Amino acid sequence: MTEFKLKILTPEGVVYDGMAESVIVRTTVGDKGILAKHEPYVAALTIGQAKIRINGTVRIGAVSSGCLLYTSPSPRDRSLS
């Protein structure tokens, strides 16, 4: 599965900064899954889980609130994949 760069920030700081295969989070309008090369997306997060697939293993974390921002890689980054 194609990977993308993922950074997870909390008020305490960065908790993850690396590559991921997928992310599933609960937004205010329902669950949303993100894969590599997804269209740009922004959403408010609500209480739920964040499921992150890294190297084939799903890691789960708690989410109380926040936001999700996914931006497509820049043309420079696309040339590296």
C-alpha positions as CSV (number, residue, x, y, z in Angstrom):
1,M,0.0,0.0,0.0
2,T,1.3,3.5,-0.9
3,E,2.4,5.5,2.1
4,F,2.1,9.2,2.9
5,K,3.7,11.6,5.4
6,L,1.8,11.9,8.6
7,K,2.3,14.2,11.5
8,I,0.2,14.0,14.7
9,L,0.3,17.1,16.9
10,T,-1.1,17.5,20.4
11,P,-1.0,20.5,22.8
12,E,2.0,18.7,24.4
13,G,3.9,18.4,21.1
14,V,4.5,16.0,18.2
15,V,3.5,12.4,19.0
16,Y,4.1,11.0,15.6
17,D,6.1,12.2,12.5
18,G,6.6,9.5,9.9
19,M,5.0,7.5,7.1
20,A,1.6,5.9,7.3
21,E,-0.5,3.8,4.9
22,S,-3.9,5.0,6.1
23,V,-5.7,7.0,8.8
24,I,-9.3,6.6,10.0
25,V,-10.8,9.2,12.3
26,R,-14.2,10.3,13.6
27,T,-15.2,13.7,12.3
28,T,-18.3,15.7,13.3
29,V,-20.0,14.3,10.1
30,G,-18.9,10.7,10.5
31,D,-15.8,8.5,10.1
32,K,-13.3,9.5,7.4
33,G,-10.5,7.4,5.9
34,I,-7.5,8.9,4.3
35,L,-5.1,7.1,1.9
36,A,-2.1,8.4,0.0
37,K,-3.0,10.9,-2.8
38,H,-6.4,11.7,-1.3
39,E,-7.9,15.0,-2.3
40,P,-7.1,17.9,0.1
41,Y,-9.4,17.6,3.1
42,V,-10.1,19.5,6.4
43,A,-12.5,18.4,9.1
44,A,-13.3,18.9,12.8
45,L,-12.6,15.8,14.9
46,T,-14.8,14.6,17.8
47,I,-14.5,12.0,20.5
48,G,-13.4,8.7,19.0
49,Q,-10.4,6.7,17.9
50,A,-7.7,7.4,15.4
51,K,-6.7,4.2,13.6
52,I,-3.4,4.6,11.8
53,R,-1.9,1.8,9.7
54,I,1.9,1.8,9.8
55,N,3.9,-1.0,8.1
56,G,0.8,-3.2,8.0
57,T,0.0,-2.8,11.7
58,V,-2.9,-0.7,12.9
59,R,-2.2,1.5,15.9
60,I,-5.1,3.1,17.8
61,G,-5.2,6.3,19.7
62,A,-7.8,8.3,21.6
63,V,-9.1,11.5,20.2
64,S,-11.1,14.0,22.2
65,S,-11.3,16.9,19.7
66,G,-9.1,18.6,17.2
67,C,-8.9,19.0,13.4
68,L,-7.7,16.9,10.5
69,L,-5.8,18.6,7.7
70,Y,-4.7,16.6,4.7
71,T,-2.9,18.4,1.8
72,S,-1.7,16.7,-1.3
73,P,2.0,16.4,-1.7
74,S,3.7,19.3,-3.5
75,P,5.0,18.6,-7.1
76,R,8.5,18.3,-5.6
77,D,7.3,15.6,-3.2
78,R,5.5,13.7,-6.0
79,S,8.7,13.4,-7.9
80,L,10.2,11.5,-5.0
81,S,7.6,8.7,-5.0
